[in-house]
Amino acid sequence: MQKIKNIAIIAHVDHGKTTLIDAILRQAGVFRANEKLTERVMDSNDIEKERGITIFSKNASLHYHGYKINLVDTPGHSDFGGEVQRIMDMVDSVLLLVDAFEGPMPQTKYVLKNALNMGLRPIVVINKIDRPNARAHDVLDMVFELFLELNASSEQLDFPVIYASGRDGYAVNELDDEAKNIYPLLDLVIAEVPNATGDRTQAFQMLSSAIEYDNYLGRLATGKIHHGSIKTGDEVALLKRNGDKQIYKVTALFSYEGLTRKEIKKAYAGDIVTIAGIEGIDIGETIADKDNPIALPSISIDEPTISVEFIINDSTFMGRSGKWLTSSKIWERLQKELQTNVSLVVERTSSADTFLVKGRGELQLSILMENMRREGYEFQISKPRVLYKEEDGKILEPMEMALVDVAQEHVGTVIDLMGRRKGEVLYMTPAVDGYARLEFKVPSRGMIGFRNEFLTETRGTGVISQAFLGYEEYKGEIQGSSHGSMIAMETGVALGYSLNSFQPRGTFFISPNTEVYAGMVIGQHSKDKDLVINVCKGKKLTNNRAAGKDDAIKLIPPRVFSLEQAMEYIGDDELLEITPDCIRMRKKILHHTDRKRNEIAAS
């Protein structure tokens, strides 16, 4: 009988989860000695590699001292909390990684709360102890206080602790132990993580915790077998959320060996497997014995807190680079996303060309947009809006915990910025190495557009992290920072001469020779009202030579936006045009005279 340990690795973003898993897999002999490997081998998605963050949870396994250890790498950003929530059902413990300098961060609190609520007893890993400014003992005290704050049980408070450096590939039980290898961590997993539970003699039960799609095998459902056994060719019952029962035949069965799926003929209770052939399955639904179908409790996922409208592209430059432009294609792609993204909601609107997409945060939605544009989709989005709830006649709004690390000289500025957005200071720690840490409770709508302003005011030196707290009563109107836009008057090519003449009026987002169209937002006006300008007008030439030389044109480099920054920047009357080769900001109403008529009609 195979002995199995199922464990997930959870942490705040950039605390070293994926790097530590790399070290574990390398030293456990998962890879050949001559195999060429890249860093962060678990991050297989292109965007994950580019950004250095984990977006999707991943499975891997290794064998150590007679045990099969199933490892699950999870995202660290709060926007992908749904990925963390859905894998908690598959594991029997978690490795909670905490940076030896930064200590617990907002997402640390969020993922730990989920683990404790599931009744799991975490193993605490104080990671990055190789940092010169590491303060492992202080961080451990902070972790213990966090456990107390989250009402951990007495058993959970008695958590095992180990110190590690994922980058250097070692773990030690005490800080003064000799650093050799990662084996002390694996020994601790064997000693402290409960064996995977489940009765092989009972009827088969498995909860679908993840869904993938294969062009040859169709939909693939991954989860932990709670009871019983399953083999290729078995007929099983799919128990839908609505109570329906459907019968399917298992066409293929896979287990994890290292980073790859290996086809197997049979699997038993306790193991994490992937099943092919259950075409109608969604995340959180039960696959059970055909003759004795008993449903497992469904996965509970936090509700979305933010929404954007996905709109077909109707700009002047529509169809130039995109392959998929129609509303039907965009709808199909969004429905496909729902099959694997458990925390996303997609709804139709009164307009056939507009869809409402709800998610956990701007980053989660921007990742979807980025994937779509790389696949050849062209579309527009509206300004993100938070989602409100009503309870007992009161309007509730989503709240965030924002943790800010900032130079001491900027503390007053940050407190003022947050105060204007209804942010409340929860605590402030004294400056360490010239930096202070502040924790705020702030409405989610107050954080939209805040990051750009924050980086400007702190001269790019501030660091901010946030996590969803819950819903509270509406905090009142927020007076956001207003800015006017510089808008292109006509369609054409922007010229250096024209850009230079308007340079004193604001900050440009474009360079010379950029194609623009009427109604396109090309810069930020220095005043809080819009300015329509003609940047395609060239210099008049005559047959007469000038007595002196023209002044040399010196253009300030344009301001360049990332997708998330552009989402935050656009105003209520603007849209973000997203295509495979670029993103553009524009007015909803392109022609300036039509915008004037609309303003008059609205007043």
C-alpha positions, 0 to 999 in steps of 0.5 A: 500500500502506497503511503501518500502525503498531500501538501500545498505551499502557500504564501504572499506573492514573491516570498519564494514558493516556486523557488523553494519547490525548484530546490525540493524537486532538484534535490529529490531526484525528480530531474536527471543529473544532465537535464537542463533546467530553467528557474521557476520550473513550476511556472509554465505559463508565458505570463507567469515567466515574464512577471515572475509570479504564479497565477495558476496552481500546479501539481507535482510529486516526488518520492522520499523515504517510501512516501509519495509526496504530492506538492501543490504550488499556489498563487501568492497574489490576492487576486488569485485567491480562488486558486488557493481556496479550491486546492485546500480540499486536496491537501492534508497540510500546508507549508506557510512560507514567510519572508525572513525580512518582510514578515507576514503580509496581506496575502499571508493572512488571507491564505493562512485564514483559509488553511486554518478554517479548513482545519489544517495544521500548517508547517511554518517555513521562514524563508530567505534567511540568506538575506543580509537583513533577515530577522528570522526570530522577529518574523517568527514572533509576528507569525505567532501573533498572526495565528492568535489574531486568526483564532487558531486552535491550540493544536494549530498554534503548536506549529512546526517551524523550519528555516530555509533558503529556497535560492540556495537550496537548504533548510535547517531546524535551527538558525545555527545549524549547518546548511547542507540541503533541503532534506530537513524540510522533507523530513519535517513533512514526513514527520508532521503531515498526516497521511492521506486519508480515505477508505479504499473499501467505500464507494468511490468519491472525488471532488473536482478541484481543477479543470483543464482542457486537452485537444485530444482528451477533452476536459480533464478533472483533477482532485483528491480521491476521498474514498474508494478506487477508480480505474480506466473504463469505469462508469461513474456518476457526475453529481452536478451542483443543481442536483442532476446526475450524469453517467460518464465513462473514464477514458484515461486516468493520470497521476503526477510523477515529478512535473508530468502527468503519467497515465495509470490504470488504477488509483486509490483513496488519498492520491491526487489524480486527473480523470479524462472523459467527464465532459460535463464536469465543472469545478466543485462537482463530485465524481462518484460511484455509479451505483452509490452516488454520494455528493461531497460538499462543494468548494466555497469561493469568495465572491467577486469584488470588481467588474469591467465591461467587455465591449466589441472594438468599434474604434477607427482602427478596429480589425487591424491586428485582431483575428477575433473581433465579433461579440460571439467569439468574445462570448465563447472565449469568456465562457471557455475561461469560466471552465477553469477560472473558478472565481470569475463571473460572466454575464450578458447585458442589455447590449448584445455587444457588451458583457459584464465580467466580474473578478477578484481584482484588477490583476486577475482581470488584466491577466485574462485580457492579456491572454486574450490579446495574445490569442488574437482577440480585439476588444474594449473595456470600461473603467473597473467598478467595485461591486456593492451588496445590500443587507438589512437595507444597508449598502455594503462595499468591499474593503481591502487591507493595504500594507505599505512600506515607504521611506520615512519622509513619505509617511505623511504623504501616504497617510494623506493620500489614503485619508482622501480615499477613506483609508483608515490607519490600523497601525504603523511600525517604526522605520527600519533601515529608513522605511516605515510600514503602515497598515490601512483598511480602505474601500476597494474603490479607493484603490482603483487608480491609487497605485499610479498616484502612490508611485508618483508621490513616493518617487517610485520607492514605495511598495504596496500590497493588498488583500480582500478583507470583506464587506462593510457599510458604505464609507461615503463619497471619495473625491478622486484625483481629477485629470483632463485628457489631451485628445486627438482631433483628427486621424493621421500620424502624430508629428514631432513639430505638433507634439512639441508645440503642445508639450507645455500643455501636459504629458503625452502618451505617444511618440512622433510617427504614432498613428492616432484617430479622432477621439483617441486619448494621447496625453494628460492635460495639465488642467482638470478639463479635456483638451482637443488638439491636432497633433497631425498638423505639420509645419508650413513651408514657404519658398522663403528661407528663414533668417535664423535656424529653427529651435531644435525639437526636444521632446520629453519621453512619453508616459508608457502604461502597462495594461493594469495601469491603463485600466486604472487610469481611464475615466468614466467617459473613456474606454481601453482598446486592447488589440494584439499589438497595442493598447489605446485609450479613447473617449466613448464618444469619438467626435468632439462635437458629439461629446459636446452635444452629449454634455449639454444634453446631460446638464 
